[in-house]
Amino acid sequence: KIITVYQDPVYADYPLQEEDAASDVTEGHDEEDQMYEGEYQGIPHPDEVKAAQRALAVRHSYLRGQTSCLSELEELSEQYEDIMEDCGHGKFQWTLFVVLGLALMADGVECFVVAFVLPSAEKDLCLSNAEKGMLGLTVFLGMMVGAFLWGGLADKVGRRRCLVVALAINCVFVFLSSFAQGYGFFLFFRLLSGVGIGGTVPIVYSYFSEFLQMDKRGEHLSWLCMFWMIGGIYASFTAWGIIPRYGWGFSMGTEFQFHSWRVFVLVAALPAIASLVGLTFMPESPRFLLENAKHDEAWMILKQVHDTNWRAKGQPEKVFTVTHIKAPKTAEDEFIEIQSATGTAVQRWAVRSLTLCKLVLRNVASLLSAELRFATLFMAIIWFCMAFSYYGLSVWFPDMIKHLQYEEYESKVKVFHKERVENFHFNFSLENQIHKEGEYIHDKFISIEMKSVKFESSLFEDCRFEDIRSTDTVFENCTIRSTVFYNTDLWEEKFIDCKMENTTFEHNKYGCHLDTVEENDVLIYLVSFLGSLAVLPGNIISALFMEKIGRVKIIGGSMLISAGCTFFLFLSFSQSAIIAMQCLFCGVSVAAWNGIEVVTVELYPTSKRATAFGVLNALCKLAAVLGSSIFASFVGITKVVPILLSFTALVCGGLVALKLPDTRERILQ
């Protein structure tokens, strides 16, 4: 007679006793009075239902052709899932949810900061079009490097530790960038702040998923995605409330100016600061500690999670019953320990750093191993296609609105042809005008503003320009005789192919100035706010149905529906239509983003999870740079190319997503 026994993984290291055997403690008692050893310690008997579920899981593993004894890591995965079920979902997870959500919110804010401050910063820092483009590009490049760097380190150093350092770097360089007076320093500080904030997305999802049990993982990771939307709303509101308030600043002579847009840069860092403070009270991921053979630390943290949750639920008497957790010792840890125990402190640091770099790169290379090759390839295609379309259209929408505004503005231009003005005092501003072949004799232009004014083939003789502020104003092929320019910002580059005769420039205005009227149009904040708010319905729906429908169907369906939405862009001929299409696209595509992030967490084992997320998120930022650059180049030229590119990318990504395995009932490896 053969009897098969399925043993609880928690107590796998303790030998089974024969049926009729009795312990020394219970010897002499009747069978009815016998009790198991744990009762003397106040430990309740293991739940029979969960024991049956564990036995069934092992039986299924055996029937699938696996060996009867699970490997160390498989056993740890099964055991860890059981422990998280015993710990429950409660106060601890919700506290961590808010803390990590603030970090994700900081990432969302970072994506909007440059777009909001650029209209003011380009005047304050005297930025050319090339420098403006480089500033936007640099932030994404920094985030790309940060995602790769911190994602790889988080699998070797720790989730919490890396996230704390990444957020601290972001906060420090955001603070420095707000005070930077030159373009070079501002660009450098924004680059490093991007490197810091780039680590949040890979670490946050990996970190939070390791405190969640299987049946709650998809839903609560989707709720976490909502903080990125909150970051967009926060950035829009604070920018609208601060940047147009030019009195919110100070200056120290002409060398140091601190305008309101710099105040906004500081306020935008508050979510990162709040998350950084909250993380000081949060523990490291116990799953990471177990993978790195730190059994005692992991046990203490799991006990903390268990006790925090059950005390909050009014059951403080519930005892944490786990006495032993499988924690394999890895060769990598031994290698670091052996080499770090020799030499001077500097040598030990150098050896540890070099070894750490090798381990990170080896971990990255392992993503292309036989068992992960296809998963990595499929996820890379999905991440790239989604980011290329999403970020490309996110730039294209506001640029198209600006282009329509410019066309409307240009259609109202006033053209003056062959006008002759003598002995006239211009004491009113000139705006949106073209003067062709005019003659201006003994005229005075005193204390006025010229905006979008162009003089073509005109004659200025014995005129005086004094206290002039200009925007987009040029003199082309003009003749200027015996004319004085005093305290103006009309520099040499504003005179194109002009003939100067006895003309003087005195006390020219140097540097740049802020335009307090037009540069901060509320429309830029409104468009960003509506785009962020439109994400809310998609977030709610995806969170509620992530477990019911499945990640794969949500990703594939959302990407294909988003592809269909792009064809409606052919019908967008007005600003309101473009805003409506932006809201529709953002609302649908966010469900795909949620599914992508959940699947990325579940496809990879703990030792490679943050690394894989970092590599894929770095690829996402690269796609964002390519998409935004390509789409922006077609604004005002044609709508066909951006629409076809986004449609093709979304369809390709959606079809590949349908080939992914269903990970709903997969225990975190």
LUMROFI-731339 format. One line per 3 residues: their letters; for each residue x, y, z of C-alpha. Coordinates in pm, 1 decimal, padded with zeros to 6 digits. Each point is the difference from the previous one (the first is absolute). Layout:
A = X,Y,Z  ...
//
This chain:
KII = 00000.0,00000.0,00000.0  00151.7,00332.1,-00111.8  -00092.7,00321.5,00179.4
TVY = 00091.3,00339.2,-00151.0  00052.6,00280.3,00253.0  -00005.7,00370.9,-00102.2
QDP = 00182.2,00201.0,00258.0  -00049.0,00369.6,00083.7  00299.8,00192.6,-00144.0
VYA = 00013.3,00214.5,00316.1  00084.3,-00304.1,00208.1  00184.5,-00190.4,-00273.1
DYP = 00324.9,-00013.9,00194.1  -00154.4,-00191.7,00293.0  -00015.7,-00383.3,-00026.7
LQE = -00337.4,-00168.9,-00011.5  -00088.8,-00225.4,00291.0  -00161.5,-00336.7,-00037.6
EDA = -00370.9,-00016.9,00057.1  00022.2,-00180.7,00335.7  00301.6,00184.3,00134.3
ASD = -00027.6,00237.5,00295.5  00227.2,00282.4,00103.5  00168.4,00020.8,00335.8
VTE = -00223.9,00287.7,00094.1  -00324.5,-00192.9,-00052.1  00118.8,-00339.0,00119.5
GHD = -00240.9,-00145.9,00256.6  -00306.6,00183.3,-00126.8  -00302.2,-00155.5,-00161.5
EED = -00044.4,00040.6,-00372.1  -00284.6,00247.1,00050.6  00217.6,00216.7,00229.9
QMY = 00301.0,00016.7,-00235.5  00096.5,00336.4,-00141.1  00260.0,00108.0,-00253.1
EGE = 00312.9,00176.7,00121.0  -00091.3,00341.0,-00133.4  -00298.2,00031.4,00233.0
YQG = 00228.9,00048.0,00297.9  00132.7,00314.0,-00172.9  -00344.5,00138.5,-00070.5
IPH = 00026.9,-00078.8,-00372.1  -00331.5,-00099.4,-00162.4  -00019.6,-00314.5,-00210.1
PDE = 00054.7,00061.0,-00376.1  -00314.3,00060.0,-00197.5  -00117.9,-00324.0,-00160.6
VKA = -00138.0,00170.5,-00310.1  00329.1,00169.8,-00078.9  00185.7,-00325.2,00062.5
AQR = -00222.1,-00167.6,-00255.2  00061.5,00281.8,-00248.9  00374.9,-00033.7,00042.7
ALA = -00022.6,-00376.3,-00049.5  -00206.3,00054.0,-00314.7  00258.1,00247.6,-00136.2
VRH = 00280.7,-00251.2,00053.7  -00210.3,-00276.1,-00158.7  -00061.9,00217.4,-00307.4
SYL = 00371.7,00071.3,-00026.3  00066.7,-00373.0,00009.1  -00262.2,-00073.7,-00262.8
RGQ = 00150.6,00262.8,-00231.7  00311.7,-00216.3,-00014.5  00204.2,00179.6,00261.9
TSC = 00199.5,-00185.4,00263.5  -00175.7,-00098.1,00321.8  00224.2,00233.1,00199.0
LSE = -00010.9,00361.2,-00103.5  00325.2,00186.7,-00049.6  00105.2,00244.0,00266.1
LEE = -00131.2,00305.1,-00185.5  -00326.5,-00169.2,-00097.3  -00049.0,-00107.9,00359.2
LSE = 00073.1,00354.1,00116.2  -00256.2,00139.4,-00247.2  -00271.9,-00235.3,00124.8
QYE = 00084.6,00064.3,00361.5  00021.4,00376.7,-00042.5  -00345.0,00010.1,-00160.9
DIM = -00140.3,-00195.2,00295.5  00165.3,00239.8,00243.9  -00142.5,00305.6,-00178.0
EDC = -00346.0,-00156.5,00015.6  00045.6,-00050.1,00374.7  00116.9,00360.2,00039.4
GHG = -00308.5,00124.2,-00184.7  -00053.0,00326.7,-00183.0  -00049.4,00299.1,00224.2
KFQ = 00149.2,00304.0,00165.5  00360.6,-00078.1,-00090.4  -00068.9,-00038.8,-00373.6
WTL = -00214.8,00313.4,-00011.6  00270.9,00203.8,00174.3  00261.5,-00128.7,-00244.2
FVV = -00247.5,00067.6,-00282.6  -00010.4,00372.0,00086.4  00375.4,00032.6,00050.0
LGL = 00085.0,-00170.4,-00330.3  -00286.0,00180.3,-00171.5  00161.3,00332.2,00087.8
ALM = 00322.2,-00120.6,-00165.5  -00194.9,-00092.6,-00312.3  -00174.6,00336.8,00017.4
ADG = 00342.3,00168.4,00001.8  00084.5,-00183.1,-00323.3  -00320.4,00129.5,-00159.3
VEC = 00075.9,00356.1,00110.8  00352.0,-00020.1,-00146.0  -00142.0,-00072.4,-00345.7
FVV = -00200.9,00326.2,00007.1  00240.9,00241.9,00170.5  00209.6,00094.4,-00303.9
AFV = -00305.3,00049.0,-00223.1  -00154.9,00239.2,00253.0  00309.7,00207.5,00078.6
LPS = 00135.1,00018.3,-00355.0  -00205.1,00303.9,-00115.0  00141.9,00202.1,00290.1
AEK = 00341.6,-00166.3,00021.4  00075.5,00060.3,-00368.1  -00024.0,00375.2,00063.3
DLC = 00167.8,-00006.7,00337.8  00290.5,-00215.7,-00122.4  00010.5,00132.3,-00358.6
LSN = -00063.9,-00339.7,-00157.6  00009.7,-00063.1,-00372.6  -00227.7,-00255.2,-00165.7
AEK = 00283.3,-00254.1,-00004.1  00066.1,00052.5,00370.9  -00369.1,-00040.3,00082.1
GML = -00008.6,-00329.7,-00185.9  00315.4,-00117.8,00174.4  -00148.1,00080.4,00341.3
GLT = -00304.9,-00217.3,-00061.6  00216.9,-00276.5,-00143.9  00245.7,00006.0,00289.9
VFL = -00266.3,-00069.1,00262.9  -00110.7,-00318.6,-00178.1  00360.3,-00107.3,-00055.2
GMM = 00064.1,00039.8,00372.0  -00309.8,-00204.2,00083.4  00111.8,-00268.2,-00246.4
VGA = 00341.4,-00030.5,00166.9  -00161.0,00006.2,00345.1  -00245.5,-00278.3,-00084.6
FLW = 00278.6,-00230.1,-00119.4  00235.9,00088.3,00285.7  -00237.1,-00015.8,00297.7
GGL = -00196.9,-00295.1,-00134.6  00318.5,-00207.0,-00022.0  00126.9,00108.9,00341.1
ADK = -00335.4,-00065.2,00169.9  00036.1,-00374.4,-00066.5  00344.8,-00004.8,00160.5
VGR = -00003.1,00271.9,00266.1  -00365.9,00016.1,00100.0  -00325.0,00163.2,-00109.9
RRC = -00043.1,00245.3,00285.0  00365.2,00100.9,00017.3  00021.5,00078.7,-00371.1
LVV = -00331.5,00185.8,-00000.1  00110.6,00219.3,00291.2  00327.5,00091.3,-00174.2
ALA = -00173.4,00061.4,-00334.8  -00259.6,00233.0,00153.3  00266.5,00181.2,00202.6
INC = 00202.4,00065.4,-00317.9  -00312.7,00129.7,-00172.0  -00085.3,00237.1,00286.7
VFV = 00353.6,00139.7,00026.4  00038.2,00076.9,-00369.5  -00353.3,00135.5,-00037.2
FLS = 00086.7,00246.7,00276.3  00325.2,00097.4,-00172.4  -00169.1,00034.9,-00340.4
SFA = -00250.3,00250.0,00138.2  00288.4,00235.7,00090.4  00211.7,-00058.4,-00312.3
QGY = 00035.7,00329.8,-00187.7  00168.5,-00133.5,-00314.0  -00127.0,-00242.5,-00260.6
GFF = 00295.1,-00238.5,00041.0  -00046.8,-00049.3,00372.8  -00377.3,-00023.8,-00032.7
LFF = 00035.6,-00269.3,-00268.6  00254.7,-00194.8,00205.9  -00207.8,00007.9,00318.3
RLL = -00318.3,-00106.1,-00183.3  00193.5,-00288.2,-00155.9  00109.5,-00127.1,00341.8
SGV = -00345.9,00051.1,00149.5  -00131.2,-00215.1,-00285.3  00254.4,-00270.5,00083.1
GIG = -00134.3,-00000.6,00354.4  -00370.5,-00007.0,-00078.6  00055.3,-00257.9,-00275.0
GTV = 00040.1,-00270.6,00264.0  -00344.7,00042.5,00151.2  -00213.5,-00194.9,-00249.9
PIV = 00214.1,-00318.8,-00013.9  00046.2,-00012.3,00377.3  -00347.4,00105.8,00113.6
YSY = -00186.9,-00276.0,-00182.7  00253.0,-00269.3,00092.8  00004.3,00114.6,00362.6
FSE = -00376.6,00020.8,00047.0  -00077.7,-00328.7,-00180.7  00212.8,-00191.5,00250.9
FLQ = -00234.3,00099.4,00283.2  -00313.7,-00113.3,-00185.4  -00164.3,-00339.5,-00011.8
MDK = -00086.5,-00148.0,-00336.1  -00374.7,00076.6,-00010.9  00052.9,00371.0,00077.1
RGE = 00311.1,00068.5,-00205.2  -00154.6,00108.4,-00330.7  -00266.4,00224.1,00151.4
HLS = 00220.6,00183.5,00247.8  00287.5,00051.7,-00243.0  -00258.3,00158.2,-00232.4
WLC = -00121.5,00229.4,00277.7  00361.2,00098.8,00056.3  00021.7,00116.8,-00363.8
MFW = -00256.6,00267.6,00083.0  00264.6,00203.0,00181.3  00169.1,00076.5,-00332.2
MIG = -00325.5,00167.2,-00108.6  -00015.7,00187.5,00331.2  00351.3,00124.3,-00072.2
GIY = -00116.4,00151.2,-00329.5  -00294.7,00170.1,00169.0  00221.6,00129.8,00280.4
ASF = 00252.7,00140.3,-00248.4  -00273.2,00169.9,-00205.6  -00166.2,00165.7,00298.4
TAW = 00318.8,00119.0,00166.7  00140.6,00130.9,-00329.1  -00319.0,00194.3,-00071.8
GII = -00006.2,00133.9,00355.7  00367.7,00099.8,00024.3  00167.4,00073.9,-00333.9
PRY = -00223.8,00294.0,-00111.0  00052.3,00164.7,00342.8  00309.2,00201.0,-00083.1
GWG = 00012.6,00158.5,00344.4  00087.4,-00341.4,00149.5  00372.7,00045.2,-00034.4
FSM = 00293.7,00221.9,00082.6  00318.6,00132.8,-00154.2  00345.1,00094.1,00119.7
GTE = 00120.7,00257.3,-00247.6  00009.3,-00092.7,-00365.4  00205.6,-00316.3,00045.0
FQF = -00244.1,-00208.8,00207.3  -00368.4,-00025.9,-00088.3  -00246.1,-00236.6,00168.1
HSW = -00328.3,00022.6,-00188.9  -00324.8,-00181.4,00068.1  00076.4,-00290.5,-00231.8
RVF = 00291.0,-00086.9,00225.5  -00238.7,-00010.3,00295.9  -00207.3,-00252.4,-00195.3
VLV = 00309.3,-00217.8,-00055.0  00046.2,-00016.1,00378.2  -00367.4,-00073.0,00069.6
AAL = 00007.5,-00278.0,-00260.9  00252.7,-00186.4,00216.8  -00235.5,-00028.9,00300.1
PAI = -00138.3,-00348.6,-00092.3  00355.5,-00137.5,-00022.5  00088.2,00155.4,00335.9
ASL = -00315.6,-00141.6,00162.6  00071.5,-00347.1,-00139.7  00361.0,00020.3,00118.0
VGL = -00114.8,00080.4,00353.9  -00255.2,-00282.7,-00006.7  00256.5,-00254.1,-00118.6
TFM = 00206.6,00055.9,00314.4  -00278.0,-00181.0,00189.2  -00040.8,-00283.3,-00251.9
PES = 00196.1,-00329.2,00006.7  00188.9,-00171.4,-00279.3  -00182.2,-00256.0,-00213.5
PRF = 00013.4,-00330.5,00193.2  -00010.7,-00190.9,-00327.4  00320.3,00173.6,-00110.4
LLE = 00161.4,-00080.7,00335.4  -00094.1,-00367.5,-00027.7  00143.1,-00016.5,-00351.7
NAK = 00323.4,00134.8,00146.2  00009.3,-00244.1,00292.6  -00094.7,00255.2,00269.3
HDE = -00246.3,-00222.0,00181.8  -00016.9,00174.5,00337.8  -00060.8,00347.9,-00142.4
AWM = -00269.6,-00133.3,-00231.2  -00171.0,-00186.0,00284.1  -00011.3,00313.5,00217.1
ILK = -00149.4,00207.2,-00282.6  -00263.7,-00263.2,-00080.0  -00091.4,-00013.7,00366.5
QVH = -00030.6,00380.3,-00000.8  -00233.0,-00015.9,-00302.0  -00207.6,-00273.5,00163.9
DTN = -00031.8,00173.9,00337.5  -00070.6,00343.7,-00152.7  -00283.0,-00134.3,-00214.3
WRA = -00169.1,-00216.4,00261.9  00025.1,00263.6,00274.6  -00168.4,00249.0,-00234.1
KGQ = -00275.7,-00257.4,-00062.6  -00062.5,-00037.6,00374.4  00164.3,-00342.0,00038.2
PEK = 00327.0,00066.9,00186.5  -00004.5,-00349.4,00148.1  00063.9,-00159.9,-00341.1
VFT = 00354.0,-00138.7,00011.0  00254.6,-00015.5,-00282.5  00051.6,-00376.9,-00029.5
VTH = 00292.6,-00019.3,-00242.3  00314.7,-00140.1,00162.3  00219.4,-00073.4,-00298.8
IKA = 00021.6,00140.7,-00352.8  00203.2,-00150.4,-00278.0  00282.0,00241.9,-00085.6
PKT = 00265.2,-00135.5,-00236.4  00350.6,00138.1,00019.7  00122.2,00125.7,-00338.1
AED = 00350.5,-00020.9,-00139.0  -00013.4,00367.1,-00094.8  -00036.6,00107.6,00363.5
EFI = 00292.7,-00218.4,00105.4  00214.1,00148.0,-00277.4  -00065.5,00354.9,00119.1
EIQ = 00055.1,-00089.5,00365.1  00330.8,-00178.2,-00062.7  00149.8,00280.9,-00204.8
SAT = -00135.2,00275.5,00223.9  00174.5,-00146.4,00305.0  00347.0,00079.3,-00128.6
GTA = 00208.2,00311.6,-00067.9  -00054.3,00363.0,00101.7  -00337.3,00171.3,00015.6
VQR = 00052.6,00155.8,-00343.6  00100.7,-00333.2,-00149.5  -00300.4,-00172.4,00153.4
WAV = -00228.0,00269.7,-00138.6  00156.9,-00031.0,-00345.3  -00027.5,-00379.5,00002.8
RSL = -00359.4,00009.1,00118.0  -00096.1,00263.8,-00258.9  00170.1,-00188.8,-00284.0
TLC = -00158.4,-00326.5,00106.8  -00338.4,00168.7,00028.2  00029.1,00139.2,-00353.6
KLV = 00087.9,-00345.9,-00130.9  -00297.7,-00155.3,00178.1  -00238.1,00264.9,-00134.0
LRN = 00123.7,-00045.4,-00356.9  -00019.9,-00377.5,00037.8  -00355.7,00038.3,00122.6
VAS = -00085.0,00215.0,-00302.2  00151.1,-00259.3,-00233.6  -00203.4,-00273.7,00168.7
LLS = -00319.7,00164.3,-00128.0  00090.7,-00153.4,-00335.8  00049.6,-00349.5,00141.2
AEL = -00195.9,-00288.8,-00149.2  -00283.1,00012.0,00255.6  -00046.5,00380.2,-00015.7
RFA = 00096.5,00078.7,-00359.6  -00347.5,00005.2,-00151.9  -00158.2,00176.0,00297.2
TLF = 00262.3,00276.0,-00020.8  -00036.9,00034.3,-00376.7  -00380.7,00020.7,00015.0
MAI = 00002.6,00247.7,00288.6  00263.1,00215.7,-00173.1  -00218.8,00024.3,-00311.4
IWF = -00308.9,00085.0,00206.4  00177.2,00262.9,00214.3  00162.4,00163.4,-00303.7
CMA = -00316.1,00011.3,-00213.8  -00213.7,00133.9,00283.6  00250.5,00267.7,00104.0
FSY = 00073.0,00106.5,-00358.0  -00368.9,00067.0,-00067.3  -00095.4,00136.3,00342.0
YGL = 00283.2,00249.2,00045.5  00004.0,00089.8,-00368.8  -00367.7,00093.6,00004.4
SVW = 00037.3,00164.8,00342.4  00238.7,00248.2,-00164.3  -00194.7,00018.6,-00325.8
FPD = -00331.6,00097.7,00164.5  00117.8,00323.9,00169.8  00225.7,00087.4,-00294.1
MIK = -00295.4,-00029.5,-00235.6  -00205.3,00225.2,00227.0  00281.3,00258.0,-00003.0
HLQ = 00020.3,-00030.5,-00378.4  -00374.1,00064.4,-00036.4  00031.2,00299.0,00232.0
YEE = 00288.1,00132.8,-00208.6  -00194.9,-00043.0,-00323.3  -00295.3,00183.8,00151.7
YES = 00230.3,00275.9,00125.2  00174.6,00024.4,-00335.6  -00330.6,00025.1,-00185.1
KVK = -00070.3,00323.0,00188.7  00325.4,00170.2,-00098.2  -00026.7,00358.8,-00121.1
VFH = 00200.4,00092.6,-00309.6  00101.5,00360.7,-00070.9  00132.9,00065.1,-00350.1
KER = 00197.7,00309.3,-00108.6  -00110.8,00212.0,00295.1  00181.5,00332.2,00060.5
VEN = 00012.9,00133.5,00357.6  00173.0,00327.0,00090.4  00053.1,00175.2,00335.4
FHF = -00214.8,-00253.0,00183.8  00036.4,-00118.2,00359.3  -00079.7,-00373.6,00037.8
NFS = -00107.9,-00034.3,00363.5  -00210.6,-00314.8,-00042.4  00105.5,-00361.3,-00042.7
LEN = 00028.2,-00164.5,-00338.8  -00115.9,-00361.0,-00030.5  -00047.2,-00254.2,-00279.4
QIH = 00083.4,00241.6,-00281.3  00197.2,-00003.3,-00326.2  00122.5,00329.2,-00144.9
KEG = 00120.4,-00018.1,-00360.5  00189.1,00272.9,-00188.6  -00089.1,00265.2,00256.7
EYI = 00174.3,00332.0,00064.6  00043.6,00132.4,00354.5  00147.1,00351.4,00019.6
HDK = 00074.9,00183.3,00329.9  -00213.4,-00249.7,00197.6  00034.6,-00101.2,00365.2
FIS = -00066.8,-00348.0,00143.9  00004.7,00060.2,00377.0  -00079.0,-00249.9,00284.7
IEM = -00197.6,-00245.8,-00207.7  -00009.1,-00374.7,-00055.7  00034.2,-00159.5,-00341.0
KSV = -00136.5,-00351.3,-00029.6  00005.4,-00201.1,-00323.4  00083.4,00307.2,-00207.3
KFE = 00188.4,-00013.5,-00328.4  00134.3,00289.7,-00204.6  00086.4,-00092.4,-00359.3
SSL = 00189.6,00220.3,-00248.2  -00079.6,00311.4,00203.2  00187.2,00327.4,00056.3
FED = 00067.1,00149.5,00346.4  00156.0,00348.2,-00006.6  00083.6,00215.5,00301.0
CRF = -00214.4,-00216.6,00232.9  00039.4,-00083.0,00368.9  -00075.8,-00333.8,00169.2
EDI = 00003.9,00020.0,00379.9  -00100.1,-00244.7,00278.1  -00117.9,-00267.3,-00243.4
RST = -00091.6,-00357.1,00091.2  -00044.7,-00235.8,-00290.5  -00112.5,-00356.1,-00069.0
DTV = 00032.1,-00164.7,-00341.0  00078.2,00336.6,-00158.8  00236.3,00033.8,-00298.3
FEN = 00116.1,00259.4,-00252.2  00068.2,-00156.4,-00339.6  00169.4,00167.4,-00296.6
CTI = -00054.5,00344.7,00152.5  00201.8,00321.2,-00028.5  00062.6,00176.3,00332.7
RST = 00155.4,00350.5,-00005.1  00094.2,00239.7,00281.5  -00206.2,-00202.1,00248.0
VFY = 00062.5,-00052.9,00372.5  -00085.8,-00318.4,00194.6  00009.6,00076.0,00373.0
NTD = -00072.0,-00260.4,00272.6  -00159.5,-00252.1,-00235.2  00028.7,-00376.1,-00049.9
LWE = 00027.2,00041.4,-00377.9  00330.6,-00173.6,-00056.0  00196.9,-00054.6,-00315.7
EKF = -00154.7,-00340.2,-00072.0  -00341.0,00166.2,-00034.5  00123.8,00201.7,-00298.6
IDC = 00014.7,-00232.7,-00301.4  00175.8,00129.7,-00312.1  -00050.1,00358.4,00115.3
KME = 00207.5,00302.1,-00105.8  00114.3,00215.1,00293.2  00106.7,00364.1,-00058.9
NTT = 00110.7,00215.8,00293.8  -00202.6,-00214.5,00244.2  00087.4,-00032.7,00369.9
FEH = -00094.7,-00248.3,00273.7  00022.9,00127.6,00358.4  -00058.2,-00188.8,00329.2
NKY = -00146.7,-00309.4,-00161.8  -00195.6,-00236.9,00221.6  00203.4,-00312.6,00055.5
GCH = -00130.3,-00338.7,00108.3  -00355.9,-00121.2,-00033.5  -00329.0,00102.9,00153.8
LDT = -00320.9,-00170.4,00098.1  -00311.4,00072.0,-00200.1  -00266.6,00043.0,00266.7
VEE = -00293.5,00002.8,-00238.0  -00003.6,-00292.9,-00237.3  00266.5,-00254.6,00082.4
NDV = -00198.6,-00168.9,00276.2  -00328.3,-00057.1,-00172.7  -00231.4,-00200.9,00225.0
LIY = -00073.6,-00235.7,-00290.5  00327.0,-00189.8,00046.6  -00099.1,-00082.0,00359.1
LVS = -00357.9,-00081.3,-00094.0  00103.7,-00246.6,-00271.7  00237.2,-00182.3,00236.7
FLG = -00258.5,-00004.6,00277.2  -00274.3,-00144.3,-00222.1  00239.2,-00258.7,-00145.1
SLA = 00095.8,-00114.4,00351.5  -00358.3,00001.7,00125.3  -00118.0,-00207.3,-00297.1
VLP = 00218.9,-00282.9,00127.7  -00224.3,-00047.3,00306.8  -00277.5,-00211.5,-00161.9
GNI = 00254.2,-00226.1,-00171.2  00186.7,-00045.2,00326.6  -00312.8,-00097.1,00190.7
ISA = -00124.7,-00241.7,-00265.1  00336.3,-00170.2,-00044.1  00045.5,-00038.2,00376.7
LFM = -00345.1,-00153.1,00048.8  00030.5,-00241.4,-00292.7  00371.4,-00083.0,00009.3
EKI = -00068.1,-00327.5,00181.3  -00328.7,-00080.4,-00174.4  00095.1,00064.0,-00362.6
GRV = 00372.3,-00061.9,00028.1  00308.2,00205.1,-00071.1  00053.1,-00126.8,-00354.2
KII = -00348.8,00086.5,-00124.2  00013.0,00344.0,00163.6  00335.1,00083.2,-00161.5
GGS = -00087.6,-00132.2,-00344.5  -00353.1,00139.0,-00000.2  00100.7,00345.7,00124.5
MLI = 00282.5,00034.3,-00252.7  -00223.1,-00104.8,-00289.5  -00279.1,00236.7,00111.1
SAG = 00256.2,00280.9,00035.5  00115.1,-00074.5,-00354.3  -00357.4,00041.4,-00119.9
CTF = -00027.1,00331.8,00184.0  00294.3,00142.2,-00193.1  -00200.3,-00003.1,-00324.2
FLF = -00243.3,00251.0,00149.2  00289.9,00246.8,-00002.7  -00066.7,00047.8,-00371.7
LSF = -00322.6,00174.5,00108.3  00169.2,00234.9,00248.2  -00000.2,00341.4,-00163.8
SQS = -00047.5,00215.8,00310.5  00162.6,00042.6,00339.0  -00298.6,-00144.6,00185.6
AII = -00003.1,-00308.9,-00224.1  00370.0,-00064.2,00065.2  -00049.6,00036.7,00376.2
AMQ = -00292.4,-00244.9,-00012.9  00209.0,-00252.2,-00195.2  00286.4,00037.5,00245.2
CLF = -00231.9,-00080.3,00291.2  -00141.7,-00302.8,-00181.8  00343.7,-00135.1,-00090.3
CGV = 00141.8,00048.8,00351.0  -00306.5,-00156.8,00162.5  00026.4,-00316.9,-00210.6
SVA = 00378.3,-00038.0,-00008.6  00042.0,00015.8,00378.2  -00162.5,-00343.3,00033.0
AWN = 00271.6,-00140.4,-00225.6  00269.6,00167.7,00210.1  -00143.1,-00153.1,00318.6
GIE = -00006.5,-00346.9,-00151.8  00353.1,00033.9,-00137.2  00139.9,00093.2,00339.7
VVT = -00182.3,-00283.5,00178.5  00115.6,-00261.4,-00253.1  00358.3,00126.5,00016.1
VEL = -00000.9,-00059.1,00375.5  -00144.5,-00349.7,-00030.8  00205.3,-00135.0,-00291.5
YPT = 00340.6,00030.3,00165.2  00145.9,-00165.3,00312.1  00084.8,00207.0,00305.7
SKR = 00373.6,-00002.4,-00074.0  -00062.7,00162.5,-00341.0  -00328.0,00186.9,00046.1
ATA = 00129.7,00354.1,00058.6  00277.4,-00049.7,-00256.4  -00249.6,-00102.6,-00268.3
FGV = -00232.4,00285.8,00093.7  00292.1,00243.5,-00016.6  00117.2,-00119.9,-00342.3
LNA = -00352.9,00011.4,-00142.4  -00068.9,00341.1,00152.8  00327.3,00132.4,-00144.8
LCK = -00115.8,-00129.7,-00338.9  -00329.3,00180.8,00063.8  00182.1,00331.7,00050.3
LAA = 00201.3,-00056.6,-00317.6  -00324.6,-00058.4,-00189.0  -00139.8,00317.1,00159.1
VLG = 00294.1,00204.7,-00129.7  -00035.2,-00144.4,-00350.3  -00378.7,00034.3,-00005.7
SSI = -00011.3,00358.7,00125.4  00277.0,00108.4,-00240.3  -00153.4,-00166.2,-00306.1
FAS = -00358.8,00106.1,00069.6  00097.8,00360.3,00078.8  00182.1,00031.6,-00332.7
FVG = -00326.6,-00052.6,-00191.6  -00204.4,00265.5,00184.1  -00133.4,00246.7,-00254.1
ITK = 00111.3,-00222.1,-00289.8  -00227.7,-00304.0,00001.1  -00212.5,-00205.1,00237.9
VVP = 00021.7,-00319.2,-00204.5  00348.2,-00111.5,00105.5  -00049.4,00034.2,00381.5
ILL = -00338.9,-00172.0,-00017.8  00128.7,-00291.6,-00209.1  00310.3,-00040.2,00216.5
SFT = -00199.7,-00009.6,00323.2  -00260.0,-00234.4,-00151.4  00265.2,-00244.2,-00125.2
ALV = 00188.7,-00001.4,00329.8  -00313.3,-00055.4,00208.9  -00131.8,-00280.9,-00221.3
CGG = 00340.0,-00171.4,00002.0  00029.9,00027.3,00378.4  -00359.6,-00113.0,00056.1
LVA = 00038.6,-00313.4,-00213.1  00325.6,-00094.5,00171.1  -00164.4,00052.1,00341.9
LKL = -00263.0,-00262.7,-00081.8  00283.6,-00255.9,-00022.8  00105.2,00056.4,00363.0
PDT = -00078.4,-00267.1,00261.5  -00276.9,00062.2,00250.2  00165.8,00082.7,00333.2
RER = -00310.8,00050.3,00213.6  00049.5,-00313.9,00209.5  00378.5,-00005.2,-00012.3
ILQ = 00184.3,00015.9,00329.5  00283.1,00252.4,-00001.2  00312.9,-00196.5,-00085.3
//
